[in-house]
Amino acid sequence: MIHTALNSKKIIVTGASSGIGEQLCKKIAENGGIPIMLARSEDKLLAIQMDLKLELQTESYIYKVDLQDNDDIDFTIQTILAEHEQIHGLINNAGIGVFDAVEDMKWLDLHEMFQLNVFSLMRITQLLIPHFNQYKQGHIINVASQAGKISTPKSAAYGASKHAVIGFTNTLRQEMDSKGIYVTAVNLGPVRTNFFKVADPSGSYRQSVDRYMLDPHQVANTIVRYLFTKKREINMPFWMEAGSVFYRLFPGLMEKLLRSSFNKK
């Protein structure tokens, strides 16, 4: 079903060159929206842009940006705002994970995770809020993770970064509530993407949860369906969200039940 609320609306998507981000851009275009695609790989963005043009005859824009570089972030967002009269939505999708025990974590990995998962997200959001305020409308969607709700071994840094995204999003929602700007958190379980090539190079964790993995097409379709609605949270899969509630009530029991699976990271 076509989501008519997206018609001709320009939506920034970070991490647009693969995985969930790529599928989000395709779903936005399929529903009449105009994706503004951000990523480090210009070649991949150009290929996606060409596919959208050939398959859907749709308009799209690409911007190469290194989200590890704050100056590059500022320059890119300022360029977008100068080149487009109105931006209607923002999906902060870019993210990275490295699974290690705390004693084995490399400081550079931790720093890069927080820069990409948290600080770049906050900065882009902060730069766009005045623009959304000007038009008294907009939608900010932040892709977090069920890892921000359920603590598991070898994900202290990754889980902390996603916990920060959830906290930031919940506060931002309250601040934007009276301004006509929607704010949504997306909390996902494992998704079948290239994320695990970095997060789990041995493949042991991916193998242990493979049957539970979400399909990126399904994830993108769900997120796009809730664009420009007052949806507070998107939680996938449903059973994992139920598990996060159970975890808050009975953390000790849940940790015992889940330890064997999550120790395979």
C-alpha positions in Angstrom: 0.0 0.0 0.0 1.3 3.4 -1.0 2.0 5.8 2.0 0.6 9.0 0.5 2.0 11.1 3.4 5.4 10.8 1.8 4.5 12.3 -1.5 7.3 14.7 -2.6 8.7 14.9 0.9 12.5 15.0 1.3 13.9 12.7 3.9 17.5 12.5 5.0 18.8 8.9 5.6 22.2 8.3 7.2 24.0 5.0 6.6 22.2 4.9 3.2 24.8 2.8 1.2 23.7 -0.6 2.4 21.5 -2.7 4.7 18.6 -1.0 6.4 19.6 2.4 5.1 19.6 1.3 1.5 16.2 -0.4 1.9 14.8 2.7 3.6 15.7 4.9 0.6 14.1 2.4 -1.8 10.9 2.3 0.3 10.8 6.1 0.6 11.1 6.4 -3.2 8.5 3.7 -3.8 6.0 5.7 -1.7 6.6 8.9 -3.6 9.2 10.4 -1.2 12.6 11.9 -2.1 15.5 10.2 -0.3 18.5 12.3 0.6 21.2 9.7 1.1 24.2 10.1 3.3 27.2 7.7 3.6 31.0 7.5 3.2 30.9 5.4 0.0 30.0 7.7 -2.8 30.3 4.8 -5.3 27.6 2.8 -3.5 25.4 5.9 -3.2 25.7 6.6 -6.9 24.7 3.0 -7.7 21.6 3.2 -5.5 20.7 6.5 -7.0 21.0 5.0 -10.5 18.8 2.0 -9.5 16.1 4.4 -8.1 16.2 6.4 -11.3 15.9 3.3 -13.6 13.4 1.3 -11.6 11.2 4.1 -10.2 12.0 7.2 -12.2 12.4 9.0 -8.9 14.3 12.0 -7.7 17.0 11.4 -5.1 20.1 13.2 -3.8 23.4 11.9 -2.5 26.0 13.4 -0.1 29.3 11.8 0.8 30.0 12.4 4.5 32.3 10.9 7.1 30.2 10.8 10.3 33.4 10.3 12.3 34.4 13.9 11.4 32.3 16.6 13.1 33.5 19.3 10.7 32.4 17.1 7.7 29.0 16.6 9.4 28.5 20.3 9.9 29.5 21.2 6.3 27.3 18.5 4.8 24.1 19.4 6.7 24.7 23.1 6.0 25.1 22.3 2.3 21.9 20.3 2.3 20.0 23.1 4.0 21.3 25.6 1.5 20.4 23.4 -1.5 16.9 22.3 -0.5 14.1 24.6 0.4 12.6 22.2 2.9 13.7 19.0 4.6 10.7 17.0 5.9 12.3 14.2 7.8 15.5 12.7 9.2 16.3 9.0 9.8 19.4 8.6 11.8 20.2 5.0 10.8 24.0 4.9 10.6 25.6 2.7 13.3 28.4 0.3 14.1 29.0 -2.4 16.7 32.0 -4.3 18.1 31.3 -7.1 20.5 34.0 -7.5 23.1 34.3 -8.1 26.9 35.0 -4.9 28.7 38.6 -6.0 29.6 39.2 -6.7 25.9 37.7 -3.5 24.4 40.0 -1.3 22.3 39.6 2.3 23.1 39.5 3.3 19.4 36.6 0.9 18.8 34.7 2.4 21.8 35.3 6.0 20.6 34.3 5.3 17.0 31.1 3.5 18.2 30.0 6.5 20.3 30.9 9.0 17.6 28.9 7.2 15.0 26.0 5.8 17.1 25.5 8.7 19.4 27.4 12.0 18.8 26.9 12.2 15.0 23.2 11.4 15.5 22.9 14.2 18.1 24.8 16.7 16.0 22.7 16.1 12.8 19.5 16.3 14.9 20.6 19.5 16.6 21.5 21.1 13.2 18.1 20.2 11.7 15.8 21.2 14.6 15.9 25.0 13.7 14.9 24.1 10.2 12.0 21.9 11.4 11.0 24.6 13.8 10.8 27.1 10.9 8.2 25.0 9.2 6.6 23.8 12.4 6.7 20.2 11.1 9.1 17.3 10.7 9.9 13.8 11.8 13.1 12.6 13.5 13.6 8.8 13.6 16.5 7.4 15.6 17.5 3.8 15.0 18.5 2.4 18.4 18.5 -1.2 19.4 17.0 -3.7 21.8 20.6 -3.9 23.1 19.9 -0.5 24.6 17.1 -2.1 26.7 18.6 -5.6 27.4 22.1 -5.8 28.8 24.1 -8.8 27.5 27.7 -10.0 27.7 30.3 -8.5 25.3 28.0 -5.6 24.4 28.8 -3.1 27.2 29.9 -0.3 24.8 27.5 -1.0 22.0 24.6 -1.4 24.4 25.6 1.8 26.3 25.7 3.7 23.0 22.2 2.5 22.1 20.9 3.2 25.6 22.2 6.8 25.1 20.2 7.0 21.8 17.0 5.8 23.5 17.4 8.3 26.4 18.2 11.2 24.0 15.2 10.3 21.8 12.8 10.1 24.7 13.8 13.5 26.0 13.8 15.0 22.5 10.3 13.8 22.0 9.1 15.7 25.0 10.8 18.9 23.9 9.4 18.7 20.3 5.9 17.6 21.3 4.4 21.1 21.2 6.2 22.1 18.0 4.6 19.7 15.5 7.7 17.6 15.2 7.4 13.9 15.6 10.2 11.8 17.3 10.4 8.1 17.1 12.9 5.5 18.5 13.4 2.2 16.5 14.6 -0.7 18.7 15.6 -3.7 16.7 16.9 -7.1 17.4 19.5 -8.7 15.1 19.0 -7.8 11.5 20.5 -9.7 8.5 23.0 -7.1 7.2 26.7 -6.5 7.0 26.7 -5.2 10.5 28.0 -8.5 11.8 31.0 -8.5 9.6 32.5 -6.0 12.0 30.6 -6.8 15.2 31.0 -10.5 15.1 33.9 -11.4 12.7 34.0 -15.1 13.9 30.3 -15.5 12.9 29.5 -17.5 16.1 26.9 -15.1 17.4 25.3 -14.6 14.0 25.0 -18.4 13.6 23.4 -18.7 17.1 20.7 -16.1 16.3 20.3 -16.6 12.6 16.8 -18.0 12.8 15.7 -14.9 14.8 17.2 -12.3 12.5 15.0 -9.6 11.0 14.9 -9.0 7.3 16.1 -5.4 6.4 13.2 -5.1 3.8 10.7 -5.8 6.5 12.4 -3.4 8.9 12.5 -0.6 6.3 8.9 -1.2 5.3 7.7 -0.9 9.0 9.7 2.3 9.6 8.4 4.0 6.4 4.9 3.0 7.3 5.1 5.1 10.5 6.8 8.1 8.9 4.9 11.3 9.7 2.8 9.7 12.5 3.1 10.1 16.2 4.5 6.6 16.7 6.6 6.7 19.9 8.6 3.5 19.4 9.0 0.8 16.8 10.0 -2.4 18.4 11.0 -5.4 16.4 10.6 -8.3 16.8 7.6 -8.2 19.1 8.7 -11.1 21.2 12.1 -9.4 22.0 10.3 -6.2 23.1 8.2 -8.5 25.4 11.5 -9.9 26.6 12.8 -6.4 27.4 9.8 -5.8 29.6 10.4 -9.2 31.3 14.0 -8.2 31.7 13.1 -5.0 33.6 10.9 -7.0 35.9 13.2 -10.1 36.4 16.7 -9.2 35.3 18.5 -11.9 37.2 16.3 -14.7 35.7 16.6 -13.3 32.2 20.4 -13.0 32.4 20.6 -16.7 33.3 18.2 -17.7 30.5 20.0 -15.7 27.8 23.6 -16.2 29.0 24.5 -19.1 26.7 23.3 -17.5 23.5 24.8 -14.0 24.1 28.1 -15.4 25.3 28.6 -16.6 21.7 29.3 -13.1 20.5 
